[in-house]
Amino acid sequence: MDAKEIIARRVAREVRPGSLVNLGIGLPSLVANHLPQGVNVFFQAENGVIGLGARPPEGMEDENLTDAGGGFVTAVPGAASIDSAMSFGLIRGGHLDMTVLGGLQVDARGYLANWMVPGRMVPGMGGAMDLVAGARRVLVAMVHTARGESKIVPECTLPLTATRRVSLIVTELAVIEPTDAGLLLRERGPGVDVETIRAATAAQLITPEDAPEMVLA
């Protein structure tokens, strides 16, 4: 199992039946493929779809059915197409139960940076800022390090997405909860020990020695 699959499977366990959930582009979109049996969820995308399904089999893609990042998706029975105003009204009105977003950095306060790298061309901030500010729960799904550097840092050096603490960080190495006291290690990745997690994390971690190994969907 590769890092992205571990992350997607673990995040899928946070999804509650009957909830309205936004999946960000890239890694977060894989969560739809790993829901536990019998869990029915309404996945929403900013571009105006409620009822997203998993990625279609190769050759079955529909160019008119994509997520906010342009990735091909399917639609579940009863799915709805809505306009952008309604879509962002749901987000800004606090109606989303959860959003799952990728991350470039998360800092010791639980603040997320995920929308741009200075000096690089980006198409725009998209809905990331609205999602972090408006969703009831904000989960960050990202690999623990990039190019050998920790993505969990004392303070973000990239532009912040919002000054609101995220709810949970899920990587292939750990499940970490930002709290008033700091970043708390909740679970270890499959076969990963606490020292490995500490070594790969630039920010200070509260690390109980009895942190359990994560259970994957």
N, C-alpha and C positions, 0 to 999 in steps of 0.2 A: 504494500500500500504506500503510495507516495504522499508527500507532505500535504498537497492540496486535498487529496481524498480524506486523509485523517481529519483535517480541519473541517471540511464540508460535512463529514459524518458526525463529528462532535457538535457542530452548530445545529444540525438537524434535530438533535435531542432537546434543544431549547425551544423549538417551535411547538406551540400549543394548538390543539384541535380547534377549528372554527375561528382562528385568529386572522387578522389582516396584516400581512407581512410584506415589506418591501425588500427585494434583493438587489444589491448593487451589482455593477457590471464586473466581469472577470470572475475571480474565485468565488465570491458570494453566490453567483448564479448556479453553482454546482450543488448548492444545498437542496434545491428542488428534486434532485436525483436520489436523495438519500433519506427521505422522510420515512419514519417507521410505518409499518403496515397498519392501515386503517386510520391514519391521521389525515384528515381533510382540512386543507388550509387554503385561504385566498391570497395568492401572491399578486402583488401590485407592482407596476412599473410606472415611472414618472411620465412616460410618453403616452399613457392613457389606456392601460389594459389592467383589468382585474380578473384574475383566474388564469394566471400563467401556469403552464405545465413544464415538464422537463424538455431538454433540448431534443428536437426531432431526430430520427435516424437519418443517416447520410442519404441524400437523394430525395428526402421528403420535406425539405425546407420550403417555407412559404415566404416570399420576399415582403409580403404585407403583414407578417406577424413576427415582430422582433421586440426585444427588450429595449430599455433606454439607451443601451450602448450599441445597438444595431445587431446584437447576437440573435440568432434564430431561436424561437421558442415554439411550444405548442400551447393550445388553449384547452382548458378542461371544460366539460359540459356545464353550461350556465355562465360561462365567462362573459364579461361585458367590456365594450369599448367606450371610453369616456373622453371628453376633451381635456386639454391641458389645464384649464381653469379648475375643473372639478378635481382632477388628479392632485394638483397642488393644494386645493382647498382641503382635501382629506389629510394631506401631510401637515399643512400649517394649522389646521383646526384641531390637531391632537387626536385624530381618529385611527392612526396606525398603531397597532399593538407592538410592532417590532420592526426595526430595520437592521439588515446585515450589510455592512460596508467593508470594503477593503481599506487598507491603511498603508501609508508611507512611514509614519511615525506615530507612536502614542507615548505621552510623557508620564512622569510620576504623579501628576495631578489627574491623569485619566483623560487629558485633552488629546484630541485627534487631529492629525494633519494628513489629508489624503487627496487634496484637489490639485496641487501644482508643485512643480520643482522650479525655483527661480532660474530664469535663463532658458527654459525650454518652452517651446510653443505648446499651448494647450487650447482645446476648443472652447473652454469656458468652465465655470464651476459646476454646471449642471444642477442637480437637486441636492447635492451633498450637505450644504449648509442648512437647508430647510429640513432635511431628514434628521440630522443630529439635533437640531433645535426642537423638532416637533414630534418625533416618535416617542412612544412611552418607554420602550427599551431600545438601546443602541448597542449592537454587538459588532465588534471589529473582528473580521476573519482575515488573517494575514500570516505569511511565513515569518518566523521569528527573527531571521537575519537576512540581509541583502548584501551581497558582495563581501561577506565576512563581517559586516557591521550590524550591531543590534538595532532593531527597529523600535525597541522599547527603551526609551532614553530618559535622562533626568529632566530635560526640557526640550521641547520641539525646536529644531532649528529651521524647519520648513513652515510656511504660512499655515496658521491654524484654520481648521474648518469651522470650529465653533468653540466658545468658551463654556462648554457644558461637559461634565464628566460622562464618559461612556459607561455602559452598564457592565460589559464583560469583554475581555480580549481572549480570543481563541487562536492559538498557533499550533503547529505540529508538536511543539515541545511542552506546552502548558496551557492551562486555563487560568487566567488571572483576573481578579476582580478589583477595580479601583475603589478604594474606601476612604473615609475621612482620615484614617491612620496611614494610608499609603497603598501600594500595590500588593494585594494578598494573593499568594499562590493557592489556588483551589484544587487543581488536579495536575498530575504529571502526564506527559504524553506516553504512548506505548513504549515500554522498555527504557524510559528516560529517568535518570535519578535527579535529585534536587541539585546536586553540585553542577551537573551539566546545564541545568536551567539557569542557575546563578551565573555561570561563566558566560552564557550567551546573552545575558540581560544587562544592559548598561545602567538602568535605573535600579535603585534599591528595592529589594523584594522582601516582604514579610513571608518567611518560608517555614511553615510547620513541617517537622520531619515526618509526620504521618500523612502528608498529602496523598490521597489515593490516586491510582492510575485511572485515566479517563476511560469511560465506557463508550464505545462507538456504536452508532445505530447500524 
